[in-house]
Amino acid sequence: MKKTLIFILIPFLLFNALPAGAVENEGRKWQDETIYFLMVDRFNNGDNSNDFDVDANDPKAYHGGDFQGVIDQLDYIKDMGFTAIWLTPVFDNVDKGYHGYWIKDFYNTEEHFGSVDKFKELVNEAHDRDIKIILDFVVNHVAPEHEWVNDPAKKGWFHEKQDIFDWNDQKQLENNWLYGLPDLAQENPDTRKYLLDAAKWWIEETNIDGYRLDTVRHVPVDFWADFSKEVKSVKDDFYLIGEVWSEDPNYIAEYDKAGIDGFVDFPLNEQLRTAFEKPDQTLDWLLTTAKRNKAIYENPELMGNFIDNHDMVRFTRKAVQNRHHPGTRWKMALTYMYTAPGIPIVYYGSEIALDGGEDPDNRRQMSFRADKELIDYITKIGELRNDLPSLRRGDLEVLYEKKGMAVFKRTYENETSVIAINNTSNTQNVTLTADQLEDDKELRGLLADDLVRSKDGEYNLALEREKAEIYVLAEKTGLNIPYLATMGAVYTAFFGFIFLLFKRRKRSKE
């Protein structure tokens, strides 16, 4: 009887264990990551023992965020679909250096954040959750109060004190003091060796996975070539993403040749904010960026797509100033950022539409008690990006764009995703032809469960105002007669067997 029962149940178990036919993920690469960028001091306070000289009411003082606070929220970050975390500098800073960029000791952590051992714990806890850690690294300058500044033996470590007057003069950018910060002379062999040794030490000591390189254009290209070579000799697949604040992609690409893998894409950022801070703005410039980046950069897929960072007015403020609901505006912008070529970088607080003006107002304390609607949306698009290789690795082809209504597709191997974004004030209808999409199939909506079947060689999409949908192109669905017949037979046999077993037990009792 037991053998008969197992025999009957085998088909039932097999049918329910069949895979859905999704494209299997290949080995994980940096272009597959989704980065959460946080300012340690403003994120979460997990250890009150290091809360000395903390004043949450002073936007330029320490607020209490620390390594333990980040550890406590790792599951929160992971649950939203993020696979990497970029941290502002964690090195020991001078007073008021809550942001981390006024370094006084390259070999120690900021005491407000925790010890080196606690930072190692943070890295290990992140790795246990399959989350990578990117550390912000500064080589251009140190804090004004740094002991080296007044040390006669270190005089050659700095350039002569003078401000930058002409921001188009590369010599001034590299040799003059940025906002009064002592400018390190990387051409000095001792200075160079110290910075390279420190960068390698943090990798060896803490097992971090990448560096975000601060103020790249203020440091000579030849130094970055050495830096890239040295740090990548320590750990395989170590990621370098640079900050070159410029609207000229050709200028940014000059540093691409120095071995820096990717850059936070400032030209794209300007277009993202302009396109999505209010509806009825063309998305054409955004869509042409992917083609332009492919022609300019060695690895365009490693560029960082971002809407907000710690140096600019929050996107939420822009939306509010235009009298639009920031949550809706964020959904439109994030959908594009998550589905376009490049690595999405989301600044902490964006998931709750945190408001903020100029620095330091754009660095407000994070809240974990806000409305979850936008968090749920980010979680969903993060899940889709992680599940669909075409959204991370596929080629991009524009299918339609008119005054804010855009449709484009991304194709990778046998998988095709179609992204529709209606960034307009009205419902929009778009017809796609067999020349654009393979005929006799269907588009399955994964955000709003829309379903568009091919009819007479066309796909007719209808999208409400300020809505987006992510489709996957698939075979047409319908009644699977053979499958239903087989399952019917399995269920009939199973329940028949149970009935016979019941009758036999009843007779034995009698």
Buried (B, 14 or more C-beta within 10 A) or exposed (E): EEEEEEEBBEBBEEEEEEEEEEBEEEEEEBBBBBBBBBBBBBBBBBBEEBBEEBEEEEBEBBBBBBBBBBBBBBEBBBEBBBBBBBBBBBBBBBEEBBBBBBBBBBEEBBEBBBEBEBBBBBBEBBBEEEBBBBBBBBBBBBBBBBEBBEEEEBEEBBBEEEEBEEEEEBEBBBBBBBEEBBBBBBBBEEBBEBBBEBBBEBBEEBEBBBBBBBBBBBBBBEBBBBBBEBBBEEBEEBBBBBBBBBEEBEEBBBBBEBBBBBBBBBBBBEBBBBBBBBBEBBBBBBBEBBBBBEEBBEEBBBBBBBBBBBEBBBBBBBBBEEEBEBBBBBBBBBBBBBBBBBBBBBBBBBBBBBBBEEBBEBBBBBEEEBEEEBBEBBBBBBEBBBBBBBBBBBEBBBBBBEBBBBBBBBBBEEBBBBBBBBBBEEEBEBEBEEEBBEEEBBBBBBBEEBEBBBEEEBBEBEBEBBBBBBBBBBEEEEEEEEEEEBBEEBEEBBEEBEEEEEEEEEEEEE
